[in-house]
Amino acid sequence: MFDPDFCEKQCPICTRARNGNPVARFLQTIERIVTFGGCPWGRARQQKYGVPPHKPLPPETTKNS
């Protein structure tokens, strides 16, 4: 139902936060606190890849995608 690849490639907050945008990082931190772990797409990404939404994927994971 919630696509982890949306968080990885299309989410306007998560993709900018992973690229280092301080405003997006701040918004994402607030979102993770308020929702106890982040949005459903971020949680799906963490479940699939084992990496929280605010951290980039390790290099070996991106090769296998």
N, CA, C and O atoms as a Tripos MOL2 file, in Angstrom:
@<TRIPOS>MOLECULE
protein
  260   259    65     0     0
PROTEIN
NO_CHARGES

@<TRIPOS>ATOM
      1 N           0.8140   -1.1920    0.0000 N.3       1 MET1
      2 CA          0.0000    0.0000    0.0000 C.3       1 MET1
      3 C           0.8640    1.2650    0.0000 C.2       1 MET1
      4 O           0.6370    2.1690   -0.8050 O.2       1 MET1
      5 N           1.8370    1.3330    0.8850 N.am      2 PHE2
      6 CA          2.7380    2.4850    0.9240 C.3       2 PHE2
      7 C           4.0510    2.0840    0.2730 C.2       2 PHE2
      8 O           4.7470    1.1880    0.7510 O.2       2 PHE2
      9 N           4.3780    2.7510   -0.8130 N.am      3 ASP3
     10 CA          5.5380    2.4050   -1.6230 C.3       3 ASP3
     11 C           6.8200    2.9900   -1.0290 C.2       3 ASP3
     12 O           6.9530    4.2110   -0.9500 O.2       3 ASP3
     13 N           7.7660    2.1430   -0.6100 N.am      4 PRO4
     14 CA          9.0190    2.6550   -0.0540 C.3       4 PRO4
     15 C           9.8440    3.4180   -1.0840 C.2       4 PRO4
     16 O          10.6500    4.2760   -0.7240 O.2       4 PRO4
     17 N           9.6460    3.1090   -2.3580 N.am      5 ASP5
     18 CA         10.3980    3.8110   -3.3900 C.3       5 ASP5
     19 C           9.9140    5.2420   -3.5890 C.2       5 ASP5
     20 O          10.6620    6.0790   -4.0930 O.2       5 ASP5
     21 N           8.6630    5.5390   -3.1960 N.am      6 PHE6
     22 CA          8.1930    6.9280   -3.2170 C.3       6 PHE6
     23 C           9.0550    7.7650   -2.2740 C.2       6 PHE6
     24 O           9.5020    8.8550   -2.6320 O.2       6 PHE6
     25 N           9.2840    7.2470   -1.0700 N.am      7 CYS7
     26 CA         10.1150    7.9600   -0.0970 C.3       7 CYS7
     27 C          11.5390    8.1160   -0.6380 C.2       7 CYS7
     28 O          12.1550    9.1700   -0.4840 O.2       7 CYS7
     29 N          12.0410    7.0840   -1.2550 N.am      8 GLU8
     30 CA         13.4200    7.0830   -1.7380 C.3       8 GLU8
     31 C          13.6380    8.0530   -2.8930 C.2       8 GLU8
     32 O          14.6670    8.7270   -2.9420 O.2       8 GLU8
     33 N          12.6890    8.1370   -3.8230 N.am      9 LYS9
     34 CA         12.9520    8.8740   -5.0560 C.3       9 LYS9
     35 C          12.0840   10.0990   -5.2930 C.2       9 LYS9
     36 O          12.4810   10.9830   -6.0540 O.2       9 LYS9
     37 N          10.8900   10.1860   -4.6560 N.am     10 GLN10
     38 CA          9.9730   11.2510   -5.0210 C.3      10 GLN10
     39 C           9.5150   12.1400   -3.8750 C.2      10 GLN10
     40 O           9.0360   13.2450   -4.1310 O.2      10 GLN10
     41 N           9.6380   11.7160   -2.6440 N.am     11 CYS11
     42 CA          9.1270   12.5030   -1.5190 C.3      11 CYS11
     43 C           9.8320   13.8560   -1.4480 C.2      11 CYS11
     44 O          11.0590   13.9050   -1.3660 O.2      11 CYS11
     45 N           9.0740   14.9520   -1.4770 N.am     12 PRO12
     46 CA          9.7020   16.2720   -1.4870 C.3      12 PRO12
     47 C          10.4500   16.6030   -0.1930 C.2      12 PRO12
     48 O          11.4020   17.3820   -0.2230 O.2      12 PRO12
     49 N          10.0440   16.0330    0.9250 N.am     13 ILE13
     50 CA         10.7310   16.3030    2.1860 C.3      13 ILE13
     51 C          11.9390   15.3830    2.3480 C.2      13 ILE13
     52 O          13.0530   15.8510    2.5850 O.2      13 ILE13
     53 N          11.7200   14.0870    2.2220 N.am     14 CYS14
     54 CA         12.7850   13.1110    2.4990 C.3      14 CYS14
     55 C          13.9620   13.2250    1.5290 C.2      14 CYS14
     56 O          15.1180   13.1570    1.9480 O.2      14 CYS14
     57 N          13.6790   13.3960    0.2420 N.am     15 THR15
     58 CA         14.7830   13.4810   -0.7130 C.3      15 THR15
     59 C          15.6330   14.7240   -0.4560 C.2      15 THR15
     60 O          16.8580   14.6740   -0.5710 O.2      15 THR15
     61 N          14.9920   15.8260   -0.1130 N.am     16 ARG16
     62 CA         15.7530   17.0540    0.1750 C.3      16 ARG16
     63 C          16.5110   16.9280    1.5010 C.2      16 ARG16
     64 O          17.6300   17.4250    1.6240 O.2      16 ARG16
     65 N          15.9080   16.2680    2.4870 N.am     17 ALA17
     66 CA         16.5790   16.0830    3.7760 C.3      17 ALA17
     67 C          17.8260   15.2230    3.6060 C.2      17 ALA17
     68 O          18.8660   15.5110    4.1970 O.2      17 ALA17
     69 N          17.7240   14.1700    2.8030 N.am     18 ARG18
     70 CA         18.9010   13.3220    2.5730 C.3      18 ARG18
     71 C          19.9880   14.0560    1.8070 C.2      18 ARG18
     72 O          21.1650   13.7170    1.9230 O.2      18 ARG18
     73 N          19.6020   15.0650    1.0190 N.am     19 ASN19
     74 CA         20.5920   15.8560    0.2790 C.3      19 ASN19
     75 C          21.1840   16.9830    1.1190 C.2      19 ASN19
     76 O          22.0380   17.7300    0.6410 O.2      19 ASN19
     77 N          20.7340   17.1100    2.3780 N.am     20 GLY20
     78 CA         21.3500   18.0710    3.2780 C.3      20 GLY20
     79 C          20.6130   19.3840    3.4580 C.2      20 GLY20
     80 O          21.1380   20.2820    4.1170 O.2      20 GLY20
     81 N          19.4370   19.5350    2.9080 N.am     21 ASN21
     82 CA         18.6740   20.7680    3.0700 C.3      21 ASN21
     83 C          18.2550   20.9160    4.5300 C.2      21 ASN21
     84 O          17.5200   20.0700    5.0390 O.2      21 ASN21
     85 N          18.7080   21.9790    5.2260 N.am     22 PRO22
     86 CA         18.4230   22.1160    6.6550 C.3      22 PRO22
     87 C          16.9410   22.2990    6.9860 C.2      22 PRO22
     88 O          16.4800   21.8240    8.0240 O.2      22 PRO22
     89 N          16.1940   22.9800    6.1220 N.am     23 VAL23
     90 CA         14.7610   23.1670    6.3710 C.3      23 VAL23
     91 C          14.0380   21.8220    6.2600 C.2      23 VAL23
     92 O          13.1850   21.5090    7.0900 O.2      23 VAL23
     93 N          14.3660   21.0410    5.2570 N.am     24 ALA24
     94 CA         13.7470   19.7260    5.0800 C.3      24 ALA24
     95 C          14.1270   18.7950    6.2330 C.2      24 ALA24
     96 O          13.2960   18.0130    6.6960 O.2      24 ALA24
     97 N          15.3640   18.8730    6.6940 N.am     25 ARG25
     98 CA         15.7820   18.0550    7.8440 C.3      25 ARG25
     99 C          14.9830   18.4240    9.0870 C.2      25 ARG25
    100 O          14.5650   17.5470    9.8440 O.2      25 ARG25
    101 N          14.7730   19.7060    9.2940 N.am     26 PHE26
    102 CA         13.9950   20.1690   10.4390 C.3      26 PHE26
    103 C          12.5530   19.6620   10.3490 C.2      26 PHE26
    104 O          12.0170   19.1380   11.3260 O.2      26 PHE26
    105 N          11.9300   19.8150    9.1860 N.am     27 LEU27
    106 CA         10.5540   19.3440    8.9940 C.3      27 LEU27
    107 C          10.4600   17.8280    9.1830 C.2      27 LEU27
    108 O           9.5070   17.3280    9.7820 O.2      27 LEU27
    109 N          11.4270   17.1220    8.6830 N.am     28 GLN28
    110 CA         11.4230   15.6670    8.8200 C.3      28 GLN28
    111 C          11.5940   15.2470   10.2790 C.2      28 GLN28
    112 O          10.9720   14.2800   10.7190 O.2      28 GLN28
    113 N          12.4180   15.9550   11.0200 N.am     29 THR29
    114 CA         12.5980   15.6540   12.4400 C.3      29 THR29
    115 C          11.2920   15.8630   13.1980 C.2      29 THR29
    116 O          10.9110   15.0370   14.0270 O.2      29 THR29
    117 N          10.6170   16.9560   12.9150 N.am     30 ILE30
    118 CA          9.3260   17.2200   13.5670 C.3      30 ILE30
    119 C           8.3200   16.1250   13.1910 C.2      30 ILE30
    120 O           7.5920   15.6240   14.0480 O.2      30 ILE30
    121 N           8.2860   15.7660   11.9260 N.am     31 GLU31
    122 CA          7.3660   14.7230   11.4670 C.3      31 GLU31
    123 C           7.6380   13.4000   12.1850 C.2      31 GLU31
    124 O           6.7010   12.7190   12.6020 O.2      31 GLU31
    125 N           8.9050   13.0370   12.3280 N.am     32 ARG32
    126 CA          9.2470   11.7770   12.9930 C.3      32 ARG32
    127 C           8.8600   11.8010   14.4620 C.2      32 ARG32
    128 O           8.4640   10.7710   15.0080 O.2      32 ARG32
    129 N           8.9650   12.9500   15.1120 N.am     33 ILE33
    130 CA          8.5870   13.0520   16.5270 C.3      33 ILE33
    131 C           7.0750   12.9800   16.6840 C.2      33 ILE33
    132 O           6.5710   12.2530   17.5410 O.2      33 ILE33
    133 N           6.3540   13.7270   15.8670 N.am     34 VAL34
    134 CA          4.8920   13.8020   15.9820 C.3      34 VAL34
    135 C           4.2350   12.4650   15.6340 C.2      34 VAL34
    136 O           3.2650   12.0670   16.2790 O.2      34 VAL34
    137 N           4.7500   11.7790   14.6300 N.am     35 THR35
    138 CA          4.1150   10.5390   14.1690 C.3      35 THR35
    139 C           4.7750    9.2860   14.7370 C.2      35 THR35
    140 O           4.4300    8.1710   14.3440 O.2      35 THR35
    141 N           5.7170    9.4630   15.6540 N.am     36 PHE36
    142 CA          6.4220    8.3370   16.2780 C.3      36 PHE36
    143 C           7.1170    7.4520   15.2460 C.2      36 PHE36
    144 O           6.9680    6.2310   15.2830 O.2      36 PHE36
    145 N           7.8650    8.0450   14.3350 N.am     37 GLY37
    146 CA          8.6520    7.2650   13.3930 C.3      37 GLY37
    147 C           8.6100    7.7300   11.9590 C.2      37 GLY37
    148 O           9.3140    7.1730   11.1170 O.2      37 GLY37
    149 N           7.8200    8.7160   11.6540 N.am     38 GLY38
    150 CA          7.7740    9.2300   10.2980 C.3      38 GLY38
    151 C           6.5270    8.8280    9.5530 C.2      38 GLY38
    152 O           5.6750    8.1060   10.0710 O.2      38 GLY38
    153 N           6.4340    9.3030    8.3400 N.am     39 CYS39
    154 CA          5.2620    9.0240    7.5110 C.3      39 CYS39
    155 C           5.2340    7.5460    7.1210 C.2      39 CYS39
    156 O           6.2420    6.8550    7.2670 O.2      39 CYS39
    157 N           4.1080    7.0550    6.6330 N.am     40 PRO40
    158 CA          4.0080    5.6390    6.2590 C.3      40 PRO40
    159 C           4.9950    5.2250    5.1680 C.2      40 PRO40
    160 O           5.4750    4.0910    5.1710 O.2      40 PRO40
    161 N           5.3050    6.1290    4.2350 N.am     41 TRP41
    162 CA          6.2520    5.8090    3.1730 C.3      41 TRP41
    163 C           7.6700    5.7070    3.7360 C.2      41 TRP41
    164 O           8.4470    4.8520    3.3120 O.2      41 TRP41
    165 N           8.0060    6.5720    4.6840 N.am     42 GLY42
    166 CA          9.3150    6.5020    5.3310 C.3      42 GLY42
    167 C           9.4710    5.2410    6.1570 C.2      42 GLY42
    168 O          10.5410    4.6330    6.1770 O.2      42 GLY42
    169 N           8.4070    4.8470    6.8370 N.am     43 ARG43
    170 CA          8.4600    3.6000    7.6080 C.3      43 ARG43
    171 C           8.5730    2.3920    6.6770 C.2      43 ARG43
    172 O           9.2800    1.4330    6.9860 O.2      43 ARG43
    173 N           7.8730    2.4390    5.5320 N.am     44 ALA44
    174 CA          7.9850    1.3560    4.5560 C.3      44 ALA44
    175 C           9.3960    1.2860    3.9860 C.2      44 ALA44
    176 O           9.9230    0.1980    3.7560 O.2      44 ALA44
    177 N          10.0070    2.4430    3.7590 N.am     45 ARG45
    178 CA         11.3900    2.4810    3.2670 C.3      45 ARG45
    179 C          12.3320    1.8700    4.2920 C.2      45 ARG45
    180 O          13.2320    1.1080    3.9410 O.2      45 ARG45
    181 N          12.1210    2.2080    5.5660 N.am     46 GLN46
    182 CA         12.9810    1.6580    6.6190 C.3      46 GLN46
    183 C          12.8080    0.1470    6.7260 C.2      46 GLN46
    184 O          13.7780   -0.5760    6.9560 O.2      46 GLN46
    185 N          11.5870   -0.3260    6.5600 N.am     47 GLN47
    186 CA         11.3470   -1.7610    6.6340 C.3      47 GLN47
    187 C          11.9840   -2.4890    5.4440 C.2      47 GLN47
    188 O          12.5430   -3.5720    5.6120 O.2      47 GLN47
    189 N          11.9050   -1.9090    4.2610 N.am     48 LYS48
    190 CA         12.4560   -2.5620    3.0650 C.3      48 LYS48
    191 C          13.9790   -2.4950    3.0200 C.2      48 LYS48
    192 O          14.6380   -3.5010    2.7570 O.2      48 LYS48
    193 N          14.5410   -1.3130    3.2760 N.am     49 TYR49
    194 CA         15.9810   -1.1160    3.1170 C.3      49 TYR49
    195 C          16.7610   -1.1630    4.4290 C.2      49 TYR49
    196 O          17.9860   -1.2790    4.4180 O.2      49 TYR49
    197 N          16.0620   -1.0730    5.5550 N.am     50 GLY50
    198 CA         16.7430   -1.0900    6.8450 C.3      50 GLY50
    199 C          17.4310    0.2120    7.1970 C.2      50 GLY50
    200 O          18.3140    0.2400    8.0540 O.2      50 GLY50
    201 N          17.0320    1.2920    6.5380 N.am     51 VAL51
    202 CA         17.6420    2.6080    6.7500 C.3      51 VAL51
    203 C          16.5300    3.6130    7.0140 C.2      51 VAL51
    204 O          15.5540    3.6510    6.2640 O.2      51 VAL51
    205 N          16.6520    4.4400    8.0730 N.am     52 PRO52
    206 CA         15.6160    5.4410    8.3340 C.3      52 PRO52
    207 C          15.5120    6.4540    7.1940 C.2      52 PRO52
    208 O          16.4510    6.6120    6.4140 O.2      52 PRO52
    209 N          14.3720    7.1400    7.0960 N.am     53 PRO53
    210 CA         14.1410    8.0600    5.9750 C.3      53 PRO53
    211 C          15.1330    9.2130    5.8740 C.2      53 PRO53
    212 O          15.3320    9.7600    4.7900 O.2      53 PRO53
    213 N          15.7540    9.5870    6.9860 N.am     54 HIS54
    214 CA         16.6560   10.7340    6.9450 C.3      54 HIS54
    215 C          18.0880   10.3620    6.5750 C.2      54 HIS54
    216 O          18.9440   11.2400    6.4670 O.2      54 HIS54
    217 N          18.3560    9.0790    6.3800 N.am     55 LYS55
    218 CA         19.7100    8.6440    6.0260 C.3      55 LYS55
    219 C          19.7270    8.0660    4.6140 C.2      55 LYS55
    220 O          18.7800    7.3920    4.2070 O.2      55 LYS55
    221 N          20.8010    8.3260    3.8650 N.am     56 PRO56
    222 CA         20.8920    7.7570    2.5150 C.3      56 PRO56
    223 C          21.1360    6.2490    2.5690 C.2      56 PRO56
    224 O          21.6090    5.7140    3.5720 O.2      56 PRO56
    225 N          20.8030    5.5900    1.4780 N.am     57 LEU57
    226 CA         21.0530    4.1550    1.3900 C.3      57 LEU57
    227 C          22.5500    3.8930    1.2720 C.2      57 LEU57
    228 O          23.2710    4.6820    0.6610 O.2      57 LEU57
    229 N          23.0230    2.7960    1.8500 N.am     58 PRO58
    230 CA         24.4270    2.4350    1.6560 C.3      58 PRO58
    231 C          24.6960    2.1340    0.1760 C.2      58 PRO58
    232 O          23.7820    1.7200   -0.5370 O.2      58 PRO58
    233 N          25.9140    2.3300   -0.2900 N.am     59 PRO59
    234 CA         26.2240    2.1270   -1.7220 C.3      59 PRO59
    235 C          25.8660    0.7300   -2.2270 C.2      59 PRO59
    236 O          25.3940    0.6090   -3.3570 O.2      59 PRO59
    237 N          26.0660   -0.3180   -1.4500 N.am     60 GLU60
    238 CA         25.7680   -1.6670   -1.9580 C.3      60 GLU60
    239 C          24.2660   -1.8940   -2.1260 C.2      60 GLU60
    240 O          23.8670   -2.7320   -2.9340 O.2      60 GLU60
    241 N          23.4260   -1.1740   -1.3890 N.am     61 THR61
    242 CA         21.9740   -1.3210   -1.5190 C.3      61 THR61
    243 C          21.4870   -0.6630   -2.8050 C.2      61 THR61
    244 O          20.5900   -1.1910   -3.4620 O.2      61 THR61
    245 N          22.0530    0.4640   -3.1700 N.am     62 THR62
    246 CA         21.6000    1.1790   -4.3670 C.3      62 THR62
    247 C          21.9440    0.4050   -5.6250 C.2      62 THR62
    248 O          21.2340    0.5380   -6.6220 O.2      62 THR62
    249 N          22.9970   -0.3970   -5.6270 N.am     63 LYS63
    250 CA         23.3610   -1.1870   -6.7950 C.3      63 LYS63
    251 C          22.3610   -2.2990   -7.0500 C.2      63 LYS63
    252 O          22.1230   -2.6630   -8.2010 O.2      63 LYS63
    253 N          21.7660   -2.8480   -5.9840 N.am     64 ASN64
    254 CA         20.8460   -3.9650   -6.1180 C.3      64 ASN64
    255 C          19.4260   -3.5420   -6.4150 C.2      64 ASN64
    256 O          18.5890   -4.4000   -6.6940 O.2      64 ASN64
    257 N          19.1170   -2.2680   -6.3700 N.am     65 SER65
    258 CA         17.7380   -1.8030   -6.5600 C.3      65 SER65
    259 C          17.3190   -1.8370   -7.9980 C.2      65 SER65
    260 O          16.1880   -1.4760   -8.3200 O.2      65 SER65
@<TRIPOS>BOND
     1     1     2 1
     2     2     3 1
     3     3     4 2
     4     3     5 am
     5     5     6 1
     6     6     7 1
     7     7     8 2
     8     7     9 am
     9     9    10 1
    10    10    11 1
    11    11    12 2
    12    11    13 am
    13    13    14 1
    14    14    15 1
    15    15    16 2
    16    15    17 am
    17    17    18 1
    18    18    19 1
    19    19    20 2
    20    19    21 am
    21    21    22 1
    22    22    23 1
    23    23    24 2
    24    23    25 am
    25    25    26 1
    26    26    27 1
    27    27    28 2
    28    27    29 am
    29    29    30 1
    30    30    31 1
    31    31    32 2
    32    31    33 am
    33    33    34 1
    34    34    35 1
    35    35    36 2
    36    35    37 am
    37    37    38 1
    38    38    39 1
    39    39    40 2
    40    39    41 am
    41    41    42 1
    42    42    43 1
    43    43    44 2
    44    43    45 am
    45    45    46 1
    46    46    47 1
    47    47    48 2
    48    47    49 am
    49    49    50 1
    50    50    51 1
    51    51    52 2
    52    51    53 am
    53    53    54 1
    54    54    55 1
    55    55    56 2
    56    55    57 am
    57    57    58 1
    58    58    59 1
    59    59    60 2
    60    59    61 am
    61    61    62 1
    62    62    63 1
    63    63    64 2
    64    63    65 am
    65    65    66 1
    66    66    67 1
    67    67    68 2
    68    67    69 am
    69    69    70 1
    70    70    71 1
    71    71    72 2
    72    71    73 am
    73    73    74 1
    74    74    75 1
    75    75    76 2
    76    75    77 am
    77    77    78 1
    78    78    79 1
    79    79    80 2
    80    79    81 am
    81    81    82 1
    82    82    83 1
    83    83    84 2
    84    83    85 am
    85    85    86 1
    86    86    87 1
    87    87    88 2
    88    87    89 am
    89    89    90 1
    90    90    91 1
    91    91    92 2
    92    91    93 am
    93    93    94 1
    94    94    95 1
    95    95    96 2
    96    95    97 am
    97    97    98 1
    98    98    99 1
    99    99   100 2
   100    99   101 am
   101   101   102 1
   102   102   103 1
   103   103   104 2
   104   103   105 am
   105   105   106 1
   106   106   107 1
   107   107   108 2
   108   107   109 am
   109   109   110 1
   110   110   111 1
   111   111   112 2
   112   111   113 am
   113   113   114 1
   114   114   115 1
   115   115   116 2
   116   115   117 am
   117   117   118 1
   118   118   119 1
   119   119   120 2
   120   119   121 am
   121   121   122 1
   122   122   123 1
   123   123   124 2
   124   123   125 am
   125   125   126 1
   126   126   127 1
   127   127   128 2
   128   127   129 am
   129   129   130 1
   130   130   131 1
   131   131   132 2
   132   131   133 am
   133   133   134 1
   134   134   135 1
   135   135   136 2
   136   135   137 am
   137   137   138 1
   138   138   139 1
   139   139   140 2
   140   139   141 am
   141   141   142 1
   142   142   143 1
   143   143   144 2
   144   143   145 am
   145   145   146 1
   146   146   147 1
   147   147   148 2
   148   147   149 am
   149   149   150 1
   150   150   151 1
   151   151   152 2
   152   151   153 am
   153   153   154 1
   154   154   155 1
   155   155   156 2
   156   155   157 am
   157   157   158 1
   158   158   159 1
   159   159   160 2
   160   159   161 am
   161   161   162 1
   162   162   163 1
   163   163   164 2
   164   163   165 am
   165   165   166 1
   166   166   167 1
   167   167   168 2
   168   167   169 am
   169   169   170 1
   170   170   171 1
   171   171   172 2
   172   171   173 am
   173   173   174 1
   174   174   175 1
   175   175   176 2
   176   175   177 am
   177   177   178 1
   178   178   179 1
   179   179   180 2
   180   179   181 am
   181   181   182 1
   182   182   183 1
   183   183   184 2
   184   183   185 am
   185   185   186 1
   186   186   187 1
   187   187   188 2
   188   187   189 am
   189   189   190 1
   190   190   191 1
   191   191   192 2
   192   191   193 am
   193   193   194 1
   194   194   195 1
   195   195   196 2
   196   195   197 am
   197   197   198 1
   198   198   199 1
   199   199   200 2
   200   199   201 am
   201   201   202 1
   202   202   203 1
   203   203   204 2
   204   203   205 am
   205   205   206 1
   206   206   207 1
   207   207   208 2
   208   207   209 am
   209   209   210 1
   210   210   211 1
   211   211   212 2
   212   211   213 am
   213   213   214 1
   214   214   215 1
   215   215   216 2
   216   215   217 am
   217   217   218 1
   218   218   219 1
   219   219   220 2
   220   219   221 am
   221   221   222 1
   222   222   223 1
   223   223   224 2
   224   223   225 am
   225   225   226 1
   226   226   227 1
   227   227   228 2
   228   227   229 am
   229   229   230 1
   230   230   231 1
   231   231   232 2
   232   231   233 am
   233   233   234 1
   234   234   235 1
   235   235   236 2
   236   235   237 am
   237   237   238 1
   238   238   239 1
   239   239   240 2
   240   239   241 am
   241   241   242 1
   242   242   243 1
   243   243   244 2
   244   243   245 am
   245   245   246 1
   246   246   247 1
   247   247   248 2
   248   247   249 am
   249   249   250 1
   250   250   251 1
   251   251   252 2
   252   251   253 am
   253   253   254 1
   254   254   255 1
   255   255   256 2
   256   255   257 am
   257   257   258 1
   258   258   259 1
   259   259   260 2
@<TRIPOS>SUBSTRUCTURE
     1 MET1         2 RESIDUE 1 A MET
     2 PHE2         6 RESIDUE 1 A PHE
     3 ASP3        10 RESIDUE 1 A ASP
     4 PRO4        14 RESIDUE 1 A PRO
     5 ASP5        18 RESIDUE 1 A ASP
     6 PHE6        22 RESIDUE 1 A PHE
     7 CYS7        26 RESIDUE 1 A CYS
     8 GLU8        30 RESIDUE 1 A GLU
     9 LYS9        34 RESIDUE 1 A LYS
    10 GLN10       38 RESIDUE 1 A GLN
    11 CYS11       42 RESIDUE 1 A CYS
    12 PRO12       46 RESIDUE 1 A PRO
    13 ILE13       50 RESIDUE 1 A ILE
    14 CYS14       54 RESIDUE 1 A CYS
    15 THR15       58 RESIDUE 1 A THR
    16 ARG16       62 RESIDUE 1 A ARG
    17 ALA17       66 RESIDUE 1 A ALA
    18 ARG18       70 RESIDUE 1 A ARG
    19 ASN19       74 RESIDUE 1 A ASN
    20 GLY20       78 RESIDUE 1 A GLY
    21 ASN21       82 RESIDUE 1 A ASN
    22 PRO22       86 RESIDUE 1 A PRO
    23 VAL23       90 RESIDUE 1 A VAL
    24 ALA24       94 RESIDUE 1 A ALA
    25 ARG25       98 RESIDUE 1 A ARG
    26 PHE26      102 RESIDUE 1 A PHE
    27 LEU27      106 RESIDUE 1 A LEU
    28 GLN28      110 RESIDUE 1 A GLN
    29 THR29      114 RESIDUE 1 A THR
    30 ILE30      118 RESIDUE 1 A ILE
    31 GLU31      122 RESIDUE 1 A GLU
    32 ARG32      126 RESIDUE 1 A ARG
    33 ILE33      130 RESIDUE 1 A ILE
    34 VAL34      134 RESIDUE 1 A VAL
    35 THR35      138 RESIDUE 1 A THR
    36 PHE36      142 RESIDUE 1 A PHE
    37 GLY37      146 RESIDUE 1 A GLY
    38 GLY38      150 RESIDUE 1 A GLY
    39 CYS39      154 RESIDUE 1 A CYS
    40 PRO40      158 RESIDUE 1 A PRO
    41 TRP41      162 RESIDUE 1 A TRP
    42 GLY42      166 RESIDUE 1 A GLY
    43 ARG43      170 RESIDUE 1 A ARG
    44 ALA44      174 RESIDUE 1 A ALA
    45 ARG45      178 RESIDUE 1 A ARG
    46 GLN46      182 RESIDUE 1 A GLN
    47 GLN47      186 RESIDUE 1 A GLN
    48 LYS48      190 RESIDUE 1 A LYS
    49 TYR49      194 RESIDUE 1 A TYR
    50 GLY50      198 RESIDUE 1 A GLY
    51 VAL51      202 RESIDUE 1 A VAL
    52 PRO52      206 RESIDUE 1 A PRO
    53 PRO53      210 RESIDUE 1 A PRO
    54 HIS54      214 RESIDUE 1 A HIS
    55 LYS55      218 RESIDUE 1 A LYS
    56 PRO56      222 RESIDUE 1 A PRO
    57 LEU57      226 RESIDUE 1 A LEU
    58 PRO58      230 RESIDUE 1 A PRO
    59 PRO59      234 RESIDUE 1 A PRO
    60 GLU60      238 RESIDUE 1 A GLU
    61 THR61      242 RESIDUE 1 A THR
    62 THR62      246 RESIDUE 1 A THR
    63 LYS63      250 RESIDUE 1 A LYS
    64 ASN64      254 RESIDUE 1 A ASN
    65 SER65      258 RESIDUE 1 A SER
